[in-house]
Amino acid sequence: MISGIPAAQACVILLTVLGLWIGARLLTDAGIRLARHFGLSELTVGLTVVALGTSMPELAVSVDAALKGTGDIAVGNVLGSNIYNVAFILGALAMVEVLSVTDSLVRRDGAALLVSTLLGAVLISDLRVTRLEGAVLALAFVAYTSYLLRTARDGSAAENRPREPGEAIPLATDRASVRGRDAITFVVGLAIVLVSGDFLVLSASELARSAGISEWIIGGTIVAAGTSTPEFAVSIVAVTRGSVGVSVGNVLGSNVLNVTGILGAAALVRPLETSPAALETLAWLVAITVVLVAALWTGRALSRLEGGLLAGSEVVRWVLGLLGAIG
């Protein structure tokens, strides 16, 4: 018989999943409309604005863990979230629809994902991240984001051509009104996603602790998956609506942000120390990232078979972790 507390937590989890789905639809639709208003590509918006928004749970959890001196939760959340994003989220999306990507995504953003992952692995390999190393990671994120926005502006500048004689001039007030509504919708959707994700993490973590699971496993699996639910919700809604750029860009951008911006911010707040179990998770993350980039590079797409293998690898990792075979 299920006791009152687990039953209540199960209800909270179901409600948060519903909240994530509603918030994700609002955020995705508004983000795509704003991208078109400002002349940005869906990929750029996915890599920057949407990725930053859906990564807020990781930022909150990791910084809070750093303040409390629980480095395993802070680092495990980042590493576990990145594995979950690459393996399960992209894998599940590819099983829904083959993810075709552009050359620029593979060469620029695939390379950024690989380099940021390797940089994070090098800095974490001694089981601690100092404030100086945190600053290096944070600056790497600022540089990458600045480059994305600069190239996006350069690309959109070509569209600012002189108007032909007699061509109608769009009403600025109408455009401003539409942008204002979309901005409000985006913020509302983001708020719903973040609040739902927070409640999901709290409920899932409490259930895991009551089952006697270690702090590292909680951080690398339950909390990591919980904080990644916004990425999953937004990406699945985007891909079902034909916005593959937002979907893939959201995942890749979130991973770059997690290992550079979020881990860097947490280390700046307080130097992080973690357990030797981090090395196993690091190795898994590097391996799965290399596999993903290689798959995208060779075929410029992630097939249903490749997606199934990626998602299956995450199921295996969870089973091994919860059984204590790893971590």
Sine and cosine of phi, psi and omega as CSV:
sin_phi,cos_phi,sin_psi,cos_psi,sin_omega,cos_omega
0.00,0.00,0.70,-0.71,-0.05,-1.00
-0.99,0.15,0.77,-0.63,0.03,-1.00
-0.95,0.32,0.21,-0.98,-0.07,-1.00
-0.88,0.47,-0.66,0.75,-0.08,-1.00
-0.92,0.40,-0.79,0.62,0.03,-1.00
-0.86,0.51,-0.61,0.80,0.00,-1.00
-0.90,0.44,-0.66,0.75,0.02,-1.00
-0.90,0.43,-0.66,0.75,0.02,-1.00
-0.90,0.43,-0.61,0.79,0.03,-1.00
-0.90,0.44,-0.62,0.78,0.04,-1.00
-0.91,0.42,-0.66,0.75,0.02,-1.00
-0.88,0.48,-0.67,0.74,0.00,-1.00
-0.88,0.48,-0.69,0.72,0.01,-1.00
-0.89,0.45,-0.67,0.74,0.00,-1.00
-0.92,0.39,-0.62,0.79,0.01,-1.00
-0.93,0.37,-0.57,0.82,0.07,-1.00
-0.89,0.46,-0.67,0.74,0.05,-1.00
-0.89,0.45,-0.68,0.73,0.03,-1.00
-0.88,0.47,-0.65,0.76,0.03,-1.00
-0.88,0.47,-0.65,0.76,-0.04,-1.00
-0.92,0.39,-0.70,0.71,0.02,-1.00
-0.90,0.43,-0.73,0.68,0.00,-1.00
-0.88,0.47,-0.61,0.79,-0.01,-1.00
-0.90,0.43,-0.64,0.77,0.02,-1.00
-0.91,0.42,-0.69,0.72,0.02,-1.00
-0.89,0.45,-0.73,0.68,-0.04,-1.00
-0.89,0.45,-0.71,0.71,-0.05,-1.00
-0.91,0.42,-0.75,0.66,-0.03,-1.00
-0.89,0.46,-0.70,0.72,-0.01,-1.00
-0.92,0.39,-0.63,0.78,0.01,-1.00
-0.89,0.46,-0.65,0.76,0.01,-1.00
-0.92,0.39,-0.66,0.75,0.01,-1.00
-0.91,0.41,-0.67,0.75,0.04,-1.00
-0.89,0.46,-0.62,0.79,0.03,-1.00
-0.87,0.50,-0.67,0.74,-0.01,-1.00
-0.93,0.36,-0.60,0.80,0.03,-1.00
-0.87,0.49,-0.66,0.75,-0.10,-1.00
-0.99,-0.11,0.12,0.99,0.07,-1.00
0.96,0.28,0.35,0.94,0.03,-1.00
-1.00,-0.09,0.50,-0.87,0.05,-1.00
-0.97,0.24,0.38,-0.92,0.05,-1.00
-0.88,0.47,-0.58,0.82,0.01,-1.00
-0.89,0.46,-0.70,0.72,-0.01,-1.00
-0.89,0.46,-0.69,0.73,0.03,-1.00
-0.89,0.45,-0.65,0.76,0.03,-1.00
-0.89,0.45,-0.63,0.78,-0.03,-1.00
-0.96,0.29,-0.41,0.91,-0.11,-0.99
-0.91,-0.42,-0.98,0.19,-0.13,-0.99
-0.89,0.46,-0.79,0.61,-0.04,-1.00
-0.92,0.40,-0.67,0.74,0.02,-1.00
-0.88,0.47,-0.67,0.75,0.02,-1.00
-0.90,0.43,-0.67,0.74,0.00,-1.00
-0.90,0.44,-0.73,0.68,-0.05,-1.00
-0.97,0.26,-0.22,0.98,0.04,-1.00
-1.00,-0.05,0.05,1.00,0.02,-1.00
-0.86,0.50,-0.62,0.79,0.05,-1.00
-0.87,0.49,-0.66,0.75,0.04,-1.00
-0.87,0.48,-0.67,0.75,0.01,-1.00
-0.89,0.46,-0.73,0.69,-0.02,-1.00
-0.89,0.46,-0.72,0.70,-0.04,-1.00
-0.92,0.40,-0.72,0.70,-0.08,-1.00
-0.93,0.36,-0.67,0.74,0.02,-1.00
-0.92,0.39,-0.66,0.75,0.04,-1.00
-0.89,0.46,-0.66,0.75,0.03,-1.00
-0.91,0.42,-0.62,0.78,0.04,-1.00
-0.89,0.45,-0.69,0.73,0.01,-1.00
-0.88,0.48,-0.56,0.83,-0.02,-1.00
-1.00,0.04,-0.02,1.00,0.02,-1.00
0.97,0.25,0.32,0.95,0.04,-1.00
-0.98,-0.18,0.99,0.17,-0.05,-1.00
-0.89,0.46,-0.52,0.85,0.00,-1.00
-0.88,0.47,-0.65,0.76,0.02,-1.00
-0.93,0.38,-0.69,0.72,-0.04,-1.00
-0.89,0.46,-0.78,0.63,-0.04,-1.00
-0.96,0.27,-0.68,0.74,0.00,-1.00
-0.88,0.48,-0.59,0.81,0.03,-1.00
-0.89,0.45,-0.70,0.71,-0.02,-1.00
-0.92,0.39,-0.78,0.63,-0.03,-1.00
-0.90,0.43,-0.70,0.71,0.00,-1.00
-0.90,0.43,-0.63,0.77,0.03,-1.00
-0.89,0.45,-0.66,0.75,-0.01,-1.00
-0.92,0.40,-0.65,0.76,0.07,-1.00
-0.90,0.45,-0.72,0.70,-0.01,-1.00
-0.87,0.50,-0.69,0.73,0.00,-1.00
-0.87,0.49,-0.76,0.65,-0.07,-1.00
-0.94,0.34,-0.73,0.69,-0.12,-0.99
-0.99,0.16,-0.86,0.51,-0.14,-0.99
-0.98,0.18,-0.76,0.65,-0.08,-1.00
-0.92,0.40,-0.81,0.58,0.02,-1.00
-0.90,0.44,-0.59,0.80,0.04,-1.00
-0.88,0.47,-0.73,0.68,0.01,-1.00
-0.90,0.43,-0.65,0.76,0.02,-1.00
-0.89,0.46,-0.66,0.75,0.00,-1.00
-0.91,0.41,-0.51,0.86,0.04,-1.00
-0.95,0.31,-0.46,0.89,0.08,-1.00
-0.97,0.26,-0.71,0.71,-0.02,-1.00
-0.44,-0.90,0.71,-0.71,0.04,-1.00
-0.84,0.54,0.79,-0.61,-0.07,-1.00
-1.00,-0.06,0.99,-0.16,0.06,-1.00
-1.00,0.06,0.71,-0.71,-0.06,-1.00
-0.82,-0.57,0.32,-0.95,-0.01,-1.00
-1.00,0.03,0.28,-0.96,0.06,-1.00
-0.87,0.49,-0.64,0.77,-0.04,-1.00
-0.90,0.43,-0.59,0.80,0.02,-1.00
-0.90,0.43,-0.69,0.72,-0.03,-1.00
-0.92,0.39,-0.73,0.68,-0.10,-1.00
-0.96,0.29,-0.67,0.74,-0.05,-1.00
-1.00,0.04,-0.85,0.53,-0.14,-0.99
-0.99,0.15,-0.53,0.85,0.11,-0.99
-0.90,0.43,-0.66,0.75,0.04,-1.00
-0.91,0.42,-0.66,0.75,0.02,-1.00
-0.89,0.46,-0.64,0.77,0.04,-1.00
-0.89,0.46,-0.72,0.69,-0.03,-1.00
-0.92,0.40,-0.71,0.70,-0.02,-1.00
-0.90,0.43,-0.70,0.72,-0.01,-1.00
-0.90,0.43,-0.61,0.80,0.03,-1.00
-0.91,0.42,-0.71,0.71,0.02,-1.00
-0.91,0.41,-0.61,0.79,0.04,-1.00
-0.89,0.46,-0.72,0.70,0.04,-1.00
-0.88,0.47,-0.64,0.77,0.00,-1.00
-0.89,0.46,-0.67,0.75,0.00,-1.00
-0.89,0.45,-0.69,0.72,-0.06,-1.00
-0.95,0.30,-0.49,0.87,-0.02,-1.00
-1.00,0.03,-0.24,0.97,-0.14,-0.99
-0.86,0.51,-0.42,0.91,0.05,-1.00
-1.00,-0.04,0.22,0.98,0.08,-1.00
0.93,0.37,0.38,0.93,0.12,-0.99
-0.44,-0.90,0.49,-0.87,0.06,-1.00
-0.81,-0.59,0.92,-0.40,-0.04,-1.00
-0.99,0.16,0.14,-0.99,0.05,-1.00
-0.90,0.44,-0.62,0.78,0.02,-1.00
-0.89,0.46,-0.69,0.72,0.04,-1.00
-0.91,0.42,-0.60,0.80,0.06,-1.00
-0.89,0.46,-0.63,0.77,0.04,-1.00
-0.90,0.44,-0.65,0.76,0.03,-1.00
-0.87,0.49,-0.71,0.70,0.00,-1.00
-0.90,0.44,-0.70,0.71,-0.01,-1.00
-0.89,0.45,-0.66,0.75,0.03,-1.00
-0.91,0.41,-0.58,0.81,0.05,-1.00
-0.89,0.46,-0.64,0.77,0.03,-1.00
-0.92,0.40,-0.69,0.72,0.02,-1.00
-0.87,0.49,-0.68,0.73,-0.02,-1.00
-0.90,0.43,-0.69,0.73,-0.01,-1.00
-0.90,0.43,-0.72,0.70,-0.01,-1.00
-0.91,0.42,-0.66,0.75,0.03,-1.00
-0.87,0.48,-0.66,0.75,0.02,-1.00
-0.89,0.45,-0.69,0.72,0.01,-1.00
-0.86,0.51,-0.74,0.67,-0.04,-1.00
-0.93,0.37,-0.59,0.80,0.02,-1.00
-0.91,0.41,-0.71,0.71,0.01,-1.00
-0.92,0.39,-0.54,0.84,0.03,-1.00
-0.92,0.40,-0.67,0.74,0.04,-1.00
-0.91,0.42,-0.64,0.77,0.02,-1.00
-0.89,0.47,-0.62,0.78,-0.02,-1.00
-0.94,0.34,-0.60,0.80,-0.02,-1.00
-0.98,0.19,-0.34,0.94,-0.02,-1.00
-0.89,0.47,-0.52,0.86,-0.01,-1.00
-0.90,0.43,-0.37,0.93,-0.03,-1.00
-0.99,0.13,-0.19,0.98,-0.03,-1.00
-1.00,0.09,0.96,0.29,-0.04,-1.00
-1.00,-0.02,0.34,-0.94,0.10,-1.00
-0.91,0.41,0.56,-0.83,0.00,-1.00
-0.98,0.18,0.58,-0.82,0.05,-1.00
-0.96,0.29,0.47,-0.88,0.05,-1.00
-0.84,0.55,0.75,-0.66,0.02,-1.00
1.00,0.09,-0.09,1.00,-0.02,-1.00
-0.95,0.31,0.70,-0.72,-0.04,-1.00
-0.91,0.41,0.63,-0.77,0.04,-1.00
-0.99,-0.11,0.85,-0.53,0.00,-1.00
-0.86,0.51,0.59,-0.81,0.01,-1.00
-0.95,0.30,0.88,-0.47,-0.04,-1.00
-0.89,0.46,-0.59,0.80,-0.03,-1.00
-0.91,0.41,-0.61,0.79,0.02,-1.00
-0.91,0.41,-0.71,0.71,-0.01,-1.00
-0.90,0.45,-0.65,0.76,0.00,-1.00
-0.90,0.43,-0.63,0.78,0.00,-1.00
-0.90,0.44,-0.70,0.72,0.02,-1.00
-0.89,0.45,-0.70,0.71,0.01,-1.00
-0.88,0.48,-0.62,0.78,0.01,-1.00
-0.89,0.45,-0.69,0.72,0.03,-1.00
-0.90,0.43,-0.67,0.75,0.01,-1.00
-0.91,0.41,-0.63,0.78,0.01,-1.00
-0.90,0.44,-0.67,0.74,0.03,-1.00
-0.90,0.43,-0.69,0.72,0.02,-1.00
-0.88,0.48,-0.65,0.76,0.02,-1.00
-0.88,0.48,-0.72,0.69,-0.02,-1.00
-0.91,0.41,-0.66,0.75,0.02,-1.00
-0.89,0.45,-0.72,0.70,0.03,-1.00
-0.88,0.48,-0.67,0.74,0.02,-1.00
-0.90,0.45,-0.67,0.75,0.01,-1.00
-0.88,0.47,-0.68,0.73,0.02,-1.00
-0.89,0.46,-0.68,0.74,0.00,-1.00
-0.89,0.46,-0.71,0.70,-0.06,-1.00
-0.92,0.38,-0.70,0.72,0.01,-1.00
-0.91,0.42,-0.68,0.73,0.02,-1.00
-0.89,0.45,-0.68,0.73,0.02,-1.00
-0.89,0.47,-0.62,0.79,0.00,-1.00
-0.90,0.44,-0.73,0.69,0.02,-1.00
-0.91,0.42,-0.57,0.82,0.03,-1.00
-0.90,0.43,-0.68,0.73,0.01,-1.00
-0.89,0.46,-0.72,0.69,-0.03,-1.00
-0.87,0.49,-0.71,0.70,-0.03,-1.00
-0.93,0.37,-0.70,0.71,-0.01,-1.00
-0.91,0.41,-0.63,0.77,0.00,-1.00
-0.91,0.41,-0.65,0.76,0.00,-1.00
-0.91,0.42,-0.65,0.76,0.05,-1.00
-0.89,0.45,-0.64,0.77,-0.01,-1.00
-0.92,0.39,-0.68,0.73,-0.01,-1.00
-0.90,0.43,-0.60,0.80,0.02,-1.00
-0.92,0.40,-0.34,0.94,0.05,-1.00
-1.00,-0.03,0.02,1.00,0.08,-1.00
0.98,0.19,0.48,0.88,-0.01,-1.00
-1.00,0.08,0.59,-0.81,-0.08,-1.00
-0.93,0.38,0.36,-0.93,-0.02,-1.00
-0.88,0.47,-0.64,0.76,0.00,-1.00
-0.90,0.43,-0.69,0.73,0.00,-1.00
-0.91,0.41,-0.63,0.78,0.05,-1.00
-0.88,0.48,-0.73,0.69,-0.01,-1.00
-0.91,0.42,-0.63,0.77,-0.09,-1.00
-1.00,0.09,-0.24,0.97,-0.02,-1.00
-0.83,-0.56,-0.96,0.30,-0.10,-0.99
-0.87,0.49,-0.81,0.58,-0.01,-1.00
-0.91,0.40,-0.66,0.75,0.00,-1.00
-0.87,0.49,-0.72,0.70,0.03,-1.00
-0.92,0.39,-0.63,0.78,0.00,-1.00
-0.89,0.45,-0.71,0.70,0.00,-1.00
-0.95,0.30,-0.27,0.96,0.03,-1.00
-1.00,-0.05,-0.06,1.00,0.00,-1.00
-0.88,0.48,-0.56,0.83,0.09,-1.00
-0.87,0.49,-0.68,0.74,0.04,-1.00
-0.87,0.50,-0.68,0.74,-0.03,-1.00
-0.91,0.41,-0.73,0.69,-0.03,-1.00
-0.89,0.46,-0.74,0.67,-0.01,-1.00
-0.90,0.44,-0.68,0.73,-0.06,-1.00
-0.93,0.38,-0.65,0.76,-0.03,-1.00
-0.94,0.35,-0.61,0.79,0.06,-1.00
-0.91,0.42,-0.69,0.73,-0.03,-1.00
-0.89,0.46,-0.71,0.70,-0.08,-1.00
-0.94,0.34,-0.55,0.83,0.04,-1.00
-0.95,0.33,-0.32,0.95,0.04,-1.00
-0.99,-0.17,0.17,0.98,0.08,-1.00
1.00,0.09,0.13,0.99,-0.01,-1.00
-0.99,-0.16,0.95,0.32,-0.04,-1.00
-0.90,0.44,-0.55,0.83,0.00,-1.00
-0.87,0.49,-0.71,0.70,0.04,-1.00
-0.89,0.45,-0.67,0.74,-0.07,-1.00
-0.90,0.44,-0.83,0.56,-0.02,-1.00
-0.93,0.37,-0.66,0.75,0.02,-1.00
-0.88,0.48,-0.61,0.79,0.04,-1.00
-0.86,0.50,-0.71,0.71,-0.03,-1.00
-0.94,0.35,-0.75,0.66,-0.02,-1.00
-0.90,0.43,-0.70,0.72,0.01,-1.00
-0.90,0.44,-0.63,0.78,0.03,-1.00
-0.89,0.45,-0.64,0.76,0.00,-1.00
-0.92,0.40,-0.67,0.74,0.06,-1.00
-0.89,0.45,-0.68,0.73,0.02,-1.00
-0.89,0.45,-0.69,0.73,-0.04,-1.00
-0.85,0.52,-0.76,0.65,-0.14,-0.99
-0.99,0.14,-0.32,0.95,0.02,-1.00
-0.96,-0.28,-0.92,0.38,-0.07,-1.00
-0.90,0.43,-0.76,0.65,-0.10,-1.00
-0.96,0.27,-0.75,0.66,0.04,-1.00
-0.89,0.45,-0.61,0.79,0.04,-1.00
-0.90,0.44,-0.71,0.71,0.01,-1.00
-0.89,0.45,-0.66,0.75,0.01,-1.00
-0.89,0.46,-0.66,0.75,0.00,-1.00
-0.94,0.34,-0.52,0.85,0.06,-1.00
-0.92,0.39,-0.59,0.81,0.04,-1.00
-0.91,0.41,-0.71,0.70,0.00,-1.00
-0.32,-0.95,0.77,-0.64,0.02,-1.00
-0.80,0.60,0.65,-0.76,-0.10,-0.99
-0.98,-0.21,0.69,-0.72,0.14,-0.99
-0.82,-0.58,0.66,-0.75,-0.06,-1.00
-0.71,-0.71,0.16,-0.99,-0.08,-1.00
-1.00,0.06,0.28,-0.96,0.02,-1.00
-0.86,0.51,-0.33,0.94,0.03,-1.00
-0.87,0.49,-0.36,0.93,0.00,-1.00
-0.88,0.47,-0.50,0.87,-0.05,-1.00
-0.91,0.42,-0.61,0.79,0.04,-1.00
-0.91,0.42,-0.69,0.72,0.00,-1.00
-0.92,0.40,-0.62,0.79,0.06,-1.00
-0.86,0.52,-0.75,0.66,-0.01,-1.00
-0.87,0.50,-0.65,0.76,0.01,-1.00
-0.90,0.43,-0.68,0.73,-0.01,-1.00
-0.90,0.45,-0.73,0.69,0.00,-1.00
-0.87,0.49,-0.69,0.72,-0.03,-1.00
-0.89,0.45,-0.72,0.70,-0.06,-1.00
-0.94,0.34,-0.52,0.85,0.05,-1.00
-0.93,0.36,-0.68,0.74,0.04,-1.00
-0.88,0.47,-0.67,0.74,0.00,-1.00
-0.88,0.47,-0.71,0.71,-0.01,-1.00
-0.89,0.46,-0.77,0.64,-0.03,-1.00
-0.88,0.47,-0.63,0.77,0.02,-1.00
-0.90,0.44,-0.66,0.75,0.00,-1.00
-0.91,0.42,-0.68,0.74,0.02,-1.00
-0.93,0.37,-0.60,0.80,-0.05,-1.00
-0.93,0.38,-0.66,0.75,-0.09,-1.00
-0.96,0.27,-0.67,0.75,-0.08,-1.00
-0.92,-0.40,-0.02,1.00,-0.08,-1.00
0.81,0.59,0.48,0.88,0.01,-1.00
-0.25,-0.97,0.37,-0.93,0.11,-0.99
-0.92,-0.40,0.93,-0.37,-0.09,-1.00
-0.98,0.20,0.17,-0.99,0.03,-1.00
-0.90,0.43,-0.61,0.79,0.03,-1.00
-0.91,0.42,-0.72,0.69,0.02,-1.00
-0.89,0.46,-0.63,0.77,0.04,-1.00
-0.89,0.45,-0.66,0.75,0.03,-1.00
-0.89,0.45,-0.63,0.77,0.02,-1.00
-0.92,0.40,-0.66,0.76,0.03,-1.00
-0.90,0.44,-0.74,0.67,0.00,-1.00
-0.90,0.44,-0.62,0.79,0.03,-1.00
-0.90,0.43,-0.58,0.82,0.01,-1.00
-0.90,0.43,-0.55,0.83,0.02,-1.00
-0.95,0.31,-0.59,0.81,0.08,-1.00
-0.88,0.47,-0.68,0.73,0.03,-1.00
-0.88,0.47,-0.69,0.73,0.00,-1.00
-0.88,0.47,-0.67,0.74,0.02,-1.00
-0.90,0.44,-0.72,0.70,-0.01,-1.00
-0.87,0.49,-0.72,0.69,0.00,-1.00
-0.90,0.44,-0.64,0.76,-0.01,-1.00
-0.92,0.38,-0.71,0.70,-0.02,-1.00
-0.93,0.36,-0.44,0.90,0.06,-1.00
-1.00,0.08,-0.12,0.99,0.01,-1.00
1.00,0.09,0.14,0.99,-0.01,-1.00
-0.95,0.30,-0.47,0.88,0.10,-1.00
-0.75,-0.66,0.33,-0.94,0.03,-1.00
0.95,0.31,0.00,0.00,0.00,0.00
